[in-house]
Amino acid sequence: MSDDRLPTALWVQAGLAQCSTRGISAMVLHKGDPHTGVVLVKITTLDGACRLLTQQRDMAGVLRWVDALPKDPTPKEADADAYITRNSARDPDLWVIEIEDRNGVNPFQIS
């Protein structure tokens, strides 16, 4: 079986470049496996709240984003950091990207 998806490091690099050209603050908090690591996106809204999204592929292999934390109550940044710490310990291949956006918009969401 062949896998024609982009290596994670290349995907992250391209995503960060897109954020930069759109004036979105984005940084890598944790580098995982350059080829197959899963990506978590932490979106801070600069008021103590945040969103934490994880990648998930559907049955056809199409990438989608799902909330890693429940939306109610609104997740706090400390909740996201604890989730990231637990998952990084279990999965050293994990990538974590932090975005700063007051509206909590995921810049990687394909519409």
Secondary structure by P-SEA (a helix, b strand, c coil): cccccccaaaaaaaaaaaaaaabbbbbbcccccccbbbbbbbbbcccccbbbbbbbbcccbbbbbbbcccccccccaaaaaaaaaaaaaacccbbbbbbbbcccccccccc
